[in-house]
């Protein structure tokens, strides 16, 4: 969806969530819930190709841009996800510009490495026409996760790559890589600020995972515009706990 990619690149505030439950109905529900996008998490949850195929179709049916967080940087899963009709790729552990380039090689036809087949959903099963490859490149979003200590030393080199649409901060892995326990540790706070600064310097959009909306004002002040709030599972869990606590309060002896 080219409009979603452009809005992301333009710095429009975007709200999404991770999907960790392998069913297309979750995509449909999120599609009518007001989120701007969702990320299917193939790095930390189990999804088979048939389920992913149905989820891509559900995203298109509800006009919900859905990205796939791939389990590892490899051309085949990147191309397969985009062929299914997903709106983009979230690549974990992009530690260097070379890894970022490998992600883009798998995602963009113009770079000459992505396998080409127009007989996919994305190619309208062969009916798209001669502009398919160029249009696919314009529409597909590529997000690179900054979540490793080694990536912090190469922020400018990564952020300067024009076809990267979003540098997505993973503070939990950053904390682990930096040898600290908490995401609010000064080392992690400094890493977030440094990534945001590099993004501003090179015109790159910055995204971040959050569990609390109260963080948004401070993150917006850094120039961060893409927010991934929890997951489908955490949303259900937290809402269930809230309702249970509310009932316990109402029915207190």
Residue pairs with C-beta under 8 A, 6 or more apart in sequence:
1 63
1 65
1 87
1 139
2 135
2 138
2 139
4 36
4 37
4 65
4 87
4 141
5 87
5 88
5 138
5 139
5 140
5 141
5 165
7 14
8 14
8 141
8 165
8 166
8 205
8 226
9 165
9 205
11 205
11 223
11 225
12 225
13 220
13 225
13 226
13 227
14 36
14 37
14 207
14 225
14 226
14 227
15 34
15 35
15 36
15 37
15 227
15 229
16 35
16 36
16 37
16 38
16 39
16 226
16 227
16 228
16 229
17 30
17 35
17 38
17 39
17 228
17 229
17 230
17 231
17 232
17 235
18 38
18 39
18 40
18 41
18 69
18 228
18 230
18 231
18 232
19 26
19 27
19 30
19 38
19 39
19 40
19 41
19 45
19 55
19 66
19 231
19 232
20 41
20 44
20 45
20 231
20 232
20 233
21 45
21 232
21 233
22 45
22 46
22 47
22 48
22 51
23 51
23 55
24 51
24 54
24 55
24 57
24 58
25 58
26 55
26 232
27 38
27 55
27 58
27 59
27 62
27 64
27 66
28 58
28 61
28 62
30 38
30 62
30 64
30 232
31 58
31 59
31 61
31 62
31 63
31 64
32 62
35 64
36 65
37 64
37 65
37 66
37 67
37 87
38 59
38 64
38 65
38 66
38 67
39 66
39 67
39 68
39 69
39 90
39 228
40 47
40 52
40 55
40 66
40 67
40 68
40 69
40 86
41 69
41 231
42 52
42 68
42 69
42 70
42 71
42 77
43 69
43 70
43 71
43 92
44 69
47 55
49 80
52 68
52 81
52 84
52 86
53 84
53 121
55 66
56 66
56 81
56 84
56 85
56 86
56 121
57 85
57 121
58 64
59 65
59 66
59 85
59 86
59 87
60 85
60 121
65 87
65 88
65 141
66 86
66 87
67 86
67 87
67 88
67 89
67 90
67 141
67 143
68 77
68 81
68 86
68 88
68 89
68 90
69 89
69 90
69 91
69 92
70 77
70 78
70 81
70 89
70 90
70 91
70 92
71 77
71 92
72 92
73 91
73 92
73 93
73 94
73 99
73 102
73 103
73 106
74 106
75 102
75 105
75 106
75 113
75 114
75 115
76 106
77 106
78 89
78 91
78 103
78 106
78 107
78 114
79 106
79 107
79 114
79 115
81 89
82 88
82 89
82 107
82 122
82 136
82 140
83 117
83 120
83 121
83 122
83 123
84 120
84 121
84 122
85 120
85 121
85 122
87 139
87 140
87 141
88 107
88 140
88 141
88 142
88 143
88 165
89 103
89 106
89 107
89 140
89 141
89 142
89 143
90 143
90 145
90 168
91 99
91 100
91 103
91 142
91 143
91 144
91 145
92 145
92 147
92 170
93 99
93 145
93 147
93 148
93 151
93 173
94 100
94 103
94 144
94 145
94 146
94 151
94 158
95 148
95 150
95 151
95 154
96 150
96 151
96 154
96 157
96 158
97 154
97 157
97 158
97 160
97 161
99 144
100 144
100 158
100 161
100 164
101 161
103 142
103 144
104 111
104 142
104 161
104 163
104 164
105 111
105 112
105 113
105 114
106 113
106 114
107 114
107 140
107 142
108 114
108 137
108 140
108 142
108 163
109 116
109 133
109 134
109 136
109 137
110 133
110 134
110 137
116 133
117 123
118 126
118 128
118 132
119 125
119 126
122 132
122 136
123 132
123 136
124 132
128 135
141 165
141 166
142 163
142 164
142 165
142 166
143 164
143 165
143 166
143 167
143 168
143 207
144 158
144 164
144 166
144 167
144 168
145 167
145 168
145 169
145 170
145 173
146 152
146 155
146 158
146 167
146 168
146 169
146 170
146 174
146 191
146 195
147 169
147 170
147 171
147 172
147 173
147 174
147 177
148 173
148 174
148 177
149 174
149 177
149 178
150 177
151 158
152 191
152 194
152 195
155 194
155 195
155 198
156 198
156 201
156 202
158 164
158 167
158 198
159 167
159 195
159 198
159 199
159 201
159 202
159 204
160 202
164 204
165 205
166 204
166 205
166 206
166 207
166 226
167 195
167 198
167 199
167 204
167 205
167 206
167 207
168 206
168 207
168 208
168 209
168 226
168 228
169 191
169 192
169 195
169 206
169 207
169 208
169 209
169 224
170 209
171 183
171 188
171 192
171 208
171 209
172 183
172 209
174 183
174 188
174 191
174 192
175 181
175 182
175 183
175 185
175 187
175 188
178 185
178 187
178 188
178 191
180 187
180 188
182 188
192 208
192 219
192 222
193 222
195 206
196 206
196 222
196 223
196 224
198 204
199 205
199 206
199 223
200 223
205 225
205 226
206 222
206 223
206 224
206 225
206 226
207 224
207 225
207 226
207 227
207 228
208 219
208 224
208 226
208 227
208 228
209 228
209 229
210 216
210 219
210 227
210 228
210 229
211 229
211 230
211 234
213 229
216 227
219 227
230 238
